[in-house]
């Protein structure tokens, strides 16, 4: 299958600069394409999985992915989708984040001569001379056109406005595409749909400066069926770093997928054949849980490896039964004497992260969504003690149907 058709059939395409030309390019050439990741943290999160998997598809189809970590643009901060200016990071923080992201991204692609390549735009952006940059590059940009960008209009409508440094971000991203098209024969940039304006400017700049014809493709900005931003939960972001989000918690995030999202997520986040996905999506009632478990296992395998996925699945099954091998289930150690005396239920829910605040815990309990073992917690101040421990010696708490936590006496 032509890679463009793969992207289209799996729901990756929101906008494309020239669909027919790009499809033909995939048919006739080995295409070099890139996606940029700004180093705002030491880990990417679930929201980055669509671009990551799109690069994996690119490589599997025989093309060449460039993974750009924005050590240069990270010093400016992308205003796209933001209502206020990002906190500016120090050079040391950016360097630390770049190294962490490079290590993390290396797990998803085959890097080496003639294969995927990791690049850092600090290598060329930090060398720019400001006056030369204004004369040679800035003259190709229309301020009127820049003001029409959605990221700019959004910020100008806010009380905080848009800083001059952020206003320059789109020029730097366009420069990246122009530079890569000339230096590395890169003919495709991909990214989230909030990057569309920046990508189009890069296409135009590459044509104006070097006469290169390049293409842009954007992915839909994902929300769940409930309207929540992809990768966000009540507890915060779902990270790809196992130290920040354990493989068990990561697996549980996908198991908790809304029924309406299962088919869409199987297409986007797994490499399962489309006919197998159609069969899983056709399952009804309680059987749809089989499709969710398949989704969770496949995505966890891609991110954390087969062994971690198997352990997470086993831990989830143990948690559902409230017994067995539950090493992967999140746990909190609490002094045995304290547990012997007992603690109020709302306090334990907060300590274990099953509730953000005491108010959240009270609300969860009043709505009948909090359990100790297999028993519902009836009062917010119900005392939970070692008398509630399972045969394994731990106290099992549950919020909702699938969020489990073990309290281990020490």
LINUR-V290475 format. One record per pair of residues at least 4 apart in sequence whose C-alpha atoms are under 7 Angstrom apart, sorted by sequence separation. I is the first residue (numbers start at 1). J is the second residue. If there is no record, write none. Layout:
BEGIN
I/J
I/J
END
This chain:
BEGIN
1/5
2/6
3/7
4/8
5/9
6/10
7/11
8/12
18/22
19/23
20/24
21/25
22/26
23/27
24/28
25/29
26/30
44/48
48/52
49/53
50/54
51/55
52/56
53/57
54/58
55/59
56/60
57/61
58/62
59/63
70/74
71/75
73/77
89/93
90/94
91/95
92/96
93/97
94/98
95/99
96/100
97/101
98/102
99/103
100/104
101/105
102/106
111/115
112/116
121/125
122/126
124/128
129/133
130/134
131/135
132/136
133/137
134/138
135/139
142/146
143/147
144/148
148/152
149/153
150/154
151/155
152/156
153/157
154/158
157/161
162/166
163/167
164/168
165/169
168/172
169/173
170/174
171/175
172/176
173/177
174/178
175/179
176/180
177/181
178/182
179/183
180/184
181/185
191/195
195/199
196/200
197/201
198/202
199/203
200/204
201/205
202/206
203/207
204/208
205/209
206/210
207/211
223/227
224/228
232/236
233/237
241/245
242/246
245/249
246/250
247/251
248/252
249/253
250/254
251/255
252/256
253/257
257/261
258/262
261/265
262/266
263/267
264/268
265/269
266/270
272/276
273/277
274/278
275/279
276/280
277/281
278/282
279/283
283/287
284/288
288/292
289/293
290/294
291/295
292/296
293/297
294/298
295/299
296/300
297/301
298/302
299/303
300/304
301/305
304/308
305/309
306/310
307/311
308/312
309/313
310/314
311/315
312/316
313/317
314/318
315/319
316/320
317/321
318/322
319/323
335/339
336/340
337/341
338/342
339/343
343/347
344/348
345/349
346/350
347/351
348/352
349/353
350/354
356/360
357/361
358/362
359/363
360/364
361/365
362/366
363/367
364/368
365/369
371/375
372/376
384/388
389/393
390/394
399/403
1/6
7/12
8/13
26/31
58/63
59/64
89/94
110/115
111/116
112/117
128/133
133/138
134/139
147/152
148/153
156/161
162/167
180/185
181/186
206/211
207/212
223/228
224/229
232/237
239/244
240/245
242/247
245/250
257/262
272/277
283/288
300/305
301/306
304/309
318/323
334/339
343/348
349/354
350/355
355/360
364/369
365/370
371/376
372/377
389/394
390/395
398/403
399/404
7/13
58/64
59/65
79/85
110/116
111/117
147/153
155/161
156/162
180/186
181/187
206/212
207/213
223/229
224/230
231/237
232/238
239/245
318/324
349/355
350/356
355/361
364/370
370/376
371/377
389/395
398/404
58/65
109/116
155/162
222/229
223/230
231/238
238/245
318/325
319/326
350/357
370/377
388/395
397/404
398/405
222/230
301/309
318/326
350/358
368/376
397/405
77/86
300/309
396/405
397/406
55/65
189/199
281/291
315/325
396/406
203/214
266/277
280/291
315/326
347/358
350/361
395/406
396/407
203/215
238/250
297/309
315/327
346/358
349/361
365/377
394/406
395/407
75/88
315/328
365/378
394/407
395/408
75/89
263/277
315/329
365/379
394/408
346/361
365/380
394/409
200/216
312/328
346/362
199/216
311/328
263/281
362/380
4/23
262/281
74/94
332/352
196/218
3/26
71/94
373/396
2/26
174/198
178/202
372/396
373/397
2/27
173/198
174/199
177/202
181/206
193/218
372/397
188/214
189/215
190/216
191/217
192/218
193/219
371/397
372/398
71/98
174/201
175/202
178/205
187/214
188/215
189/216
190/217
191/218
192/219
193/220
371/398
170/198
174/202
178/206
187/215
188/216
189/217
190/218
191/219
192/220
193/221
270/298
370/398
371/399
69/98
173/202
192/221
266/295
270/299
370/399
39/69
262/292
269/299
369/399
370/400
32/63
33/64
34/65
35/66
36/67
37/68
38/69
39/70
174/205
369/400
30/62
31/63
32/64
33/65
34/66
35/67
36/68
37/69
38/70
39/71
30/63
31/64
32/65
33/66
34/67
35/68
36/69
37/70
225/258
30/64
34/68
36/70
40/74
346/380
38/73
39/74
225/260
257/292
345/380
346/381
38/74
225/261
345/381
224/261
255/292
344/381
345/382
254/292
255/293
344/382
345/383
344/383
345/384
343/383
344/384
254/295
255/296
342/383
343/384
254/296
342/384
343/385
342/385
341/385
251/296
340/385
354/399
251/297
339/385
340/386
339/386
149/197
71/120
72/121
251/300
66/116
67/117
68/118
69/119
70/120
71/121
72/122
250/300
64/115
65/116
66/117
67/118
68/119
69/120
70/121
71/122
322/373
56/108
64/116
65/117
66/118
67/119
68/120
69/121
70/122
56/109
66/119
68/121
72/125
247/300
352/405
72/126
39/94
42/97
41/97
40/97
43/100
247/304
3/61
39/97
42/100
43/101
39/98
42/101
247/308
251/312
247/309
240/303
248/312
247/312
81/151
339/409
80/151
79/151
83/155
334/407
336/409
322/396
331/405
332/406
333/407
334/408
335/409
336/410
83/158
330/405
331/406
332/407
333/408
334/409
335/410
84/160
329/405
330/406
331/407
332/408
333/409
334/410
329/406
331/408
333/410
248/328
248/329
319/404
79/166
78/166
76/165
77/166
76/166
78/169
76/169
73/169
73/172
81/194
80/194
235/356
51/191
32/185
33/186
32/186
33/187
34/188
35/189
32/187
33/188
34/189
35/190
31/187
32/188
33/189
34/190
35/191
14/193
47/230
47/231
46/231
45/231
45/237
46/238
22/215
45/238
46/239
45/239
46/240
44/239
45/240
43/239
44/240
18/215
43/240
17/215
43/241
17/216
16/216
17/217
16/217
15/217
16/218
15/218
13/217
14/218
13/218
14/219
13/219
14/220
12/219
13/220
12/220
53/269
50/268
50/269
12/268
10/267
11/268
10/268
END
